[in-house]
C-alpha cells in the first residue's frame, strides 16, 4: 500500500537545470533526472507533501514514479504532510549546440614542486581510501562526513592563489594515482589539502543540462571557481561543504 504522505529526506537535493530536474541522494550517491510532467509533479509534491494534491501526472504514472523514487531513497514516507522547498532554478539555460559539453576536460598540468605533489598525494590517498572503505552505496556519505569534519577545523579562507596551487598539486598527484581520479576525488582532495593548514575553500557539487551531468569543484569564500573552465558556470549548485545559505540547503 502506498504511503499517504511523502517527503524528501534531508540528504536529498534537487535543482531545476532548465529542461529537467536533477535529484541526488547524498547518502547513497543515487541520482535521477525528471523531465516534463514528471519534473512538474516533483515541484507540486514539494509544495504539499501530499501525492493526492498533484495534477501533473495521471494516477498510474504518478504511482510508478512514486515507487521508483521511494526505492531510490529520494522520497520517504511521512506520517503527515511535510512540504519541502521546490527545486531552485539553476543558471539561465540555453542549448550550447555541442560547444560546451566537453569543455570541462582535464587541462594541461602545470609544474608543481615535488613536496607539494607529495602532500597533495597524501590528501588524495585519504580521499580514495574513504571512498573505497566500505559498501559502494555509502561512499558519498562517507566522503561528505570527511569533508564536513575537515571544513570545521579550518580557521581562515584560502586565497585564490592558495586554492589554485592546491588544485594544480592535486591534479599532478592524480596523474600518478593508480585509481580513478576525476572531479569528485580531485575537489575533495583540494579541500583536505588546504585544511591541513586550516585554510578554507568551499566544495561544490552541481548539475547542468545539455546533456545532464554532474560535476564537483572548489570555490573561495567569495565564490570564485578555482582552475575551472567557463563552462562550469552552467552548473547549478546542489550541495556545498561548508553549507551556504543558498547553496546546499534543502529547506
C-alpha positions as CSV (number, residue, x, y, z in Angstrom):
1,X,0.0,0.0,0.0
2,X,1.4,3.4,-1.0
3,X,2.1,5.8,1.9
4,X,-0.4,8.6,2.3
5,X,2.2,11.4,2.5
6,X,5.7,11.7,1.2
7,X,8.7,14.0,1.9
8,X,12.2,14.4,0.6
9,X,14.8,13.3,3.2
10,X,17.3,16.0,4.4
11,X,20.1,14.3,2.5
12,X,18.3,14.7,-0.9
13,X,18.9,17.8,-3.0
14,X,17.2,18.8,-6.2
15,X,17.7,21.6,-8.8
16,X,15.9,22.7,-11.9
17,X,18.5,22.9,-14.7
18,X,16.1,24.1,-17.4
19,X,15.0,21.2,-19.5
20,X,15.0,18.8,-16.5
21,X,15.1,18.5,-12.7
22,X,18.1,16.6,-11.2
23,X,17.7,14.9,-7.8
24,X,20.6,13.5,-5.9
25,X,20.7,11.3,-2.8
26,X,23.8,12.4,-0.9
27,X,23.7,9.3,1.3
28,X,23.9,6.7,-1.5
29,X,25.0,8.8,-4.4
30,X,21.9,7.8,-6.4
31,X,20.8,10.5,-8.9
32,X,17.7,10.7,-11.1
33,X,16.6,13.1,-13.8
34,X,13.0,14.1,-14.3
35,X,11.6,15.9,-17.3
36,X,8.4,17.4,-18.4
37,X,5.3,16.3,-16.4
38,X,7.5,14.3,-14.0
39,X,9.5,17.3,-13.1
40,X,6.3,19.3,-12.5
41,X,5.0,16.5,-10.4
42,X,8.0,16.7,-8.1
43,X,7.6,20.5,-7.7
44,X,3.9,20.0,-6.9
45,X,4.6,17.3,-4.4
46,X,7.3,19.5,-2.8
47,X,4.7,22.2,-2.2
48,X,2.2,20.0,-0.4
49,X,3.8,16.6,0.6
50,X,0.6,15.1,-0.5
51,X,0.6,13.0,-3.7
52,X,-3.2,13.4,-3.9
53,X,-2.7,17.1,-4.4
54,X,-0.6,16.7,-7.6
55,X,-2.1,17.0,-11.1
56,X,0.9,16.9,-13.4
57,X,0.8,13.1,-13.9
58,X,-2.1,10.7,-14.4
59,X,-2.7,8.3,-11.4
60,X,-0.9,5.3,-12.9
61,X,2.2,7.3,-14.0
62,X,2.4,9.1,-10.6
63,X,2.2,5.7,-8.8
64,X,5.0,4.3,-10.9
65,X,7.2,7.4,-10.4
66,X,6.4,7.4,-6.7
67,X,7.6,3.8,-6.3
68,X,10.8,4.5,-8.3
69,X,11.7,7.5,-6.1
70,X,10.9,5.6,-2.9
71,X,13.1,2.7,-4.0
72,X,15.9,5.2,-4.8
73,X,15.7,6.8,-1.4
74,X,14.8,10.2,-3.0
75,X,11.4,10.2,-1.3
76,X,10.4,8.8,2.1
77,X,7.0,8.1,3.8
78,X,5.8,10.7,6.2
79,X,3.0,10.5,8.9
80,X,1.8,13.9,8.0
81,X,2.1,16.4,5.1
82,X,5.7,17.7,5.2
83,X,6.4,20.0,2.3
84,X,9.9,20.9,1.3
85,X,11.5,23.6,-0.8
86,X,10.8,23.3,-4.5
87,X,13.9,22.8,-6.7
88,X,15.6,26.2,-7.2
89,X,16.3,27.3,-10.7
90,X,19.9,27.0,-11.9
91,X,21.7,29.4,-14.2
92,X,19.7,30.5,-17.2
93,X,19.8,27.6,-19.6
94,X,20.2,27.7,-23.4
95,X,21.4,25.0,-25.7
96,X,25.2,25.1,-26.4
97,X,24.8,23.0,-29.5
98,X,27.8,20.9,-28.7
99,X,30.2,23.8,-27.9
100,X,30.5,23.3,-24.1
101,X,29.7,19.8,-23.2
102,X,33.4,18.7,-23.3
103,X,34.9,21.9,-22.1
104,X,35.3,20.5,-18.6
105,X,38.0,18.1,-19.7
106,X,41.3,17.9,-17.8
107,X,43.6,20.8,-18.7
108,X,47.3,20.5,-19.3
109,X,49.2,20.1,-16.0
110,X,51.3,22.9,-14.7
111,X,54.7,22.5,-13.0
112,X,54.3,21.7,-9.3
113,X,57.1,21.3,-6.7
114,X,57.8,17.7,-5.6
115,X,57.0,18.5,-1.9
116,X,53.6,19.9,-2.8
117,X,52.9,16.9,-5.0
118,X,53.7,14.5,-2.2
119,X,51.4,16.4,0.2
120,X,48.7,16.5,-2.3
121,X,49.1,12.8,-3.0
122,X,48.6,12.1,0.7
123,X,45.3,14.1,0.7
124,X,44.2,12.3,-2.4
125,X,45.1,8.9,-1.0
126,X,43.0,9.7,2.1
127,X,40.0,10.6,-0.1
128,X,40.4,7.4,-2.2
129,X,40.7,5.3,0.9
130,X,37.5,6.7,2.4
131,X,35.6,6.2,-0.9
132,X,36.8,2.6,-1.1
133,X,36.5,1.6,2.6
134,X,33.0,0.2,2.8
135,X,30.0,-0.5,0.7
136,X,29.8,1.4,-2.5
137,X,26.3,2.5,-1.7
138,X,27.7,4.6,1.2
139,X,30.7,6.1,-0.5
140,X,29.3,9.6,-1.0
141,X,28.0,9.7,2.6
142,X,31.5,8.8,3.9
143,X,33.1,11.4,1.7
144,X,30.6,14.1,2.9
145,X,31.4,13.3,6.5
146,X,35.1,13.5,5.9
147,X,34.8,16.9,4.2
148,X,32.4,18.3,6.8
149,X,34.8,17.4,9.6
150,X,37.8,18.8,7.8
151,X,35.9,22.1,6.9
152,X,35.0,22.6,10.6
153,X,38.7,22.6,11.5
154,X,39.6,25.4,9.2
155,X,40.3,28.9,10.6
156,X,40.7,31.3,7.6
157,X,39.7,31.5,4.0
158,X,42.1,30.4,1.4
159,X,43.2,33.0,-1.2
160,X,42.6,32.4,-4.8
161,X,46.3,31.7,-5.3
162,X,46.3,29.3,-2.3
163,X,43.5,27.4,-3.8
164,X,44.9,27.4,-7.3
165,X,48.2,26.0,-6.2
166,X,46.3,23.3,-4.3
167,X,44.2,22.3,-7.3
168,X,47.3,22.1,-9.5
169,X,49.1,20.0,-6.9
170,X,46.2,17.6,-6.6
171,X,45.9,17.3,-10.4
172,X,49.6,16.5,-10.7
173,X,49.2,13.8,-7.9
174,X,46.2,12.5,-9.7
175,X,48.2,11.8,-12.8
176,X,50.3,9.4,-10.7
177,X,47.5,7.7,-8.9
178,X,46.7,4.1,-9.9
179,X,42.9,4.5,-9.5
180,X,40.2,6.7,-10.8
181,X,40.7,10.4,-10.1
182,X,38.0,12.6,-11.5
183,X,36.3,15.8,-10.4
184,X,34.8,14.3,-7.2
185,X,38.1,12.9,-5.9
186,X,40.1,15.9,-7.1
187,X,37.9,18.5,-5.5
188,X,37.6,16.6,-2.2
189,X,41.4,16.3,-2.0
190,X,41.8,20.0,-2.6
191,X,39.6,20.8,0.4
192,X,41.6,18.2,2.5
193,X,44.9,19.6,1.4
194,X,44.1,23.1,2.3
195,X,42.5,22.0,5.6
196,X,45.9,20.7,6.7
197,X,47.0,24.4,7.0
198,X,43.5,25.3,8.3
199,X,42.7,27.2,5.1
200,X,39.1,27.0,3.8
201,X,37.6,26.5,0.4
202,X,34.0,25.5,-0.4
203,X,33.4,22.1,-2.0
204,X,30.7,22.4,-4.6
205,X,28.7,19.7,-6.3
206,X,26.2,20.6,-9.0
207,X,24.3,19.6,-12.1
208,X,24.0,21.0,-15.6
209,X,22.0,20.2,-18.7
210,X,23.0,19.8,-22.4
211,X,23.4,16.9,-21.6
212,X,22.5,16.3,-18.0
213,X,25.7,15.7,-16.0
214,X,27.2,16.2,-12.5
215,X,30.4,18.0,-11.6
216,X,32.4,18.8,-8.5
217,X,34.7,21.8,-8.0
218,X,36.0,24.2,-5.3
219,X,35.4,27.9,-4.8
220,X,36.9,30.5,-2.5
221,X,34.7,32.3,0.1
222,X,33.9,35.0,-2.5
223,X,32.6,32.2,-4.8
224,X,35.3,32.3,-7.4
225,X,35.6,29.0,-9.1
226,X,39.2,27.8,-9.0
227,X,41.0,26.5,-12.1
228,X,37.7,25.7,-13.8
229,X,36.7,26.3,-17.5
230,X,34.0,28.9,-18.2
231,X,31.5,26.1,-18.9
232,X,31.4,25.4,-15.1
233,X,29.2,28.5,-14.8
234,X,26.5,26.4,-16.4
235,X,26.3,24.2,-13.4
236,X,23.6,24.8,-10.7
237,X,24.9,24.0,-7.2
238,X,23.2,21.1,-5.5
239,X,25.3,20.9,-2.3
240,X,28.2,22.7,-0.7
241,X,30.6,21.9,2.1
242,X,30.6,24.0,4.3
243,X,26.9,24.7,3.7
244,X,25.8,28.0,2.2
245,X,22.6,29.8,2.8
246,X,21.6,29.5,-0.9
247,X,23.8,26.5,-1.9
248,X,23.2,23.1,-0.5
249,X,20.3,23.7,1.9
250,X,17.2,21.7,1.4
251,X,14.8,23.8,3.4
